[in-house]
Amino acid sequence: MSFRSNRKGKGKGKEKHEVIDVSKLYKMKQDKVSAWTMKGLVNVISASGLSTISNTIDESFQEEEQREITSEWEAKLAAYRIFKNVARPAYKYINAEDLRRFLSRQEVEYLLPIFEGAAETGMIKKSALRNWVVKAYLDRKSLAHSINDTKTAVNQLHKLATAVVIIAVLVITLILTGIATTQVLVFISSQLLLVVFMFGNSCKMAFEAIIFVFVMHPFDVGDRCVVDGIQMIVEEMNILTTVFLKFDNEKIYYPNSVLATKPISNFYRSPDMSDVVEFSVDISTSVESIGALKSMIKMYIDSKPNHWHPNYSVVVKGIEEVNKMSLTLCVNHTMNFQNVPEKNTRRSDLVLELKSIFEELSIKYNLLPQEVVLLS
């Protein structure tokens, strides 16, 4: 996997190809990356698609014209082509031996845990590869948008600062050359007071927005955030405003000066997050059954190390109405909630597993006997 950027080279119709091999990125250390290298990485990420062409891929795949992934559909198609060229004929998975044709043993050991289910089985399914390639494309796209929006904001700030400097230089030049007499200075001062009176509040909002974007910087493009209790994704960032996208694709425009006064929850920057499943069982449920329930939950969580951390807890919250016990299962995802569909899928699988455990252990909940009065 590599990133490739097409740039105009010297001469008419010539293009210069810049390629970054992802395997080399793993060897870089953050504290030793030069400014020149960082600039090159930013340029390639901003201007490139995700290329699937590698010198180690079979020649039959290389014969096709080199293409870049520019959409989610193309990412799925690229995953299919990769699977077809790496997996053995008639096989529905890629194993470690297949990967060793292109990668070293150390790279294979690093690569397998990235794909869902591959760490336990040692095999990469077609669906797991497809999901990973799509995720890689979406992450690169989000990063490119974030970099481009940051550049736009910096350019806007540069224009604003340039205008202020030009005015300041002009005033200083008039003073030093003696052109600015007392009457001229009084006139300029009166005009400045008028401007401050008319645009003072706007200048204050602009200054607060600049501090918010460049100093506080609580989110980037693509981050999933919660503002005013509403979960949204950052669509676009400018100096004065930020555009959010709701779950139904409704766009909301927030002034940055207003956002600076609000608490903002950022899922993307959060560590691995926890989840809670609440349920009730009948008061007659034995302690042994609850112990067996905990053991089976532990077995399920341990069988999904890519989905759940091993630390979990089943807490008995209390007894309600003398006929049921309220319990809470607290689990920790191996991800934050930036990817909500994936989070919901994992939680749904967990709830269905709980249902199966309840049926296997015959754990039920019964209502209290109800008094029935028959009227003749």
Summary of the structure (lengths in Angstrom):
residues: 376
radius of gyration: 29.8
end to end distance: 80.8
largest distance: 112.3
contacts: 969
relative contact order: 0.06
helix: 49%
strand: 21%
